[in-house]
Amino acid sequence: ALGSPAIRRGPIIQQVALLERLRAIMPRGLDNDNAQFVFCNSGAEAVENAIKVARAATGRPNIVCFEGRKASC
């Protein structure tokens, strides 16, 4: 819980503060109580989570993948 001593200090409280700021500036239609945020440690972890969310939202198990391309191309 947010009231516990472990939560009131350190990076967790900073994450909560950032989430509150992000929620305040979310575009209309996305700013509902069901919105969820995920902090990731890497781009690969972020992409993995995005794929999981897309699969859950669409009900489709497959994704399209392009090989041999760089993000900067």
C-alpha positions as CSV (number, residue, x, y, z in Angstrom):
1,A,0.0,0.0,0.0
2,L,1.1,3.5,-0.6
3,G,0.9,4.3,3.1
4,S,3.6,1.8,4.0
5,P,7.0,3.1,5.0
6,A,8.8,1.2,2.2
7,I,6.6,3.0,-0.4
8,R,6.9,6.5,1.0
9,R,10.6,6.8,0.1
10,G,12.9,5.9,-2.7
11,P,12.2,5.2,-6.4
12,I,8.7,3.9,-5.9
13,I,7.3,7.2,-4.7
14,Q,9.1,8.9,-7.7
15,Q,7.4,6.4,-10.0
16,V,4.0,7.1,-8.5
17,A,4.6,10.9,-8.8
18,L,5.5,10.4,-12.5
19,L,2.4,8.3,-13.1
20,E,0.2,11.0,-11.6
21,R,1.8,13.5,-13.9
22,L,1.3,11.3,-17.0
23,R,-2.3,10.6,-16.1
24,A,-2.9,14.4,-15.8
25,I,-1.7,14.9,-19.4
26,M,-3.2,11.9,-21.1
27,P,-5.3,12.6,-24.2
28,R,-9.1,12.4,-23.9
29,G,-10.4,8.9,-24.3
30,L,-7.3,7.3,-22.7
31,D,-7.7,9.1,-19.4
32,N,-10.0,6.6,-17.7
33,D,-9.6,4.6,-14.5
34,N,-8.7,1.5,-16.5
35,A,-5.5,2.9,-17.9
36,Q,-2.4,1.0,-16.9
37,F,1.3,2.0,-17.0
38,V,4.3,-0.3,-17.0
39,F,7.9,0.8,-16.2
40,C,10.4,-1.3,-18.3
41,N,14.1,-1.7,-17.9
42,S,14.9,-2.0,-21.6
43,G,13.5,-1.5,-25.0
44,A,13.2,-5.3,-25.5
45,E,11.1,-5.6,-22.3
46,A,8.9,-2.7,-23.5
47,V,8.4,-4.4,-26.9
48,E,7.6,-7.7,-25.2
49,N,5.0,-6.1,-23.0
50,A,3.5,-4.2,-26.0
51,I,3.1,-7.5,-27.9
52,K,1.4,-9.1,-24.9
53,V,-1.0,-6.2,-24.6
54,A,-1.7,-6.2,-28.4
55,R,-2.4,-10.0,-28.3
56,A,-4.7,-9.6,-25.3
57,A,-6.6,-6.6,-26.8
58,T,-7.1,-8.2,-30.3
59,G,-7.3,-11.8,-29.4
60,R,-4.9,-12.6,-32.2
61,P,-2.0,-14.9,-31.3
62,N,0.3,-13.9,-34.2
63,I,2.4,-10.8,-34.9
64,V,4.2,-9.5,-38.0
65,C,8.0,-9.3,-37.7
66,F,10.4,-7.7,-40.1
67,E,14.0,-9.0,-40.1
68,G,17.2,-7.4,-41.2
69,R,16.1,-3.8,-40.5
70,K,17.5,-1.3,-38.2
71,A,15.4,1.2,-36.2
72,S,17.4,4.1,-37.7
73,C,16.7,3.1,-41.3
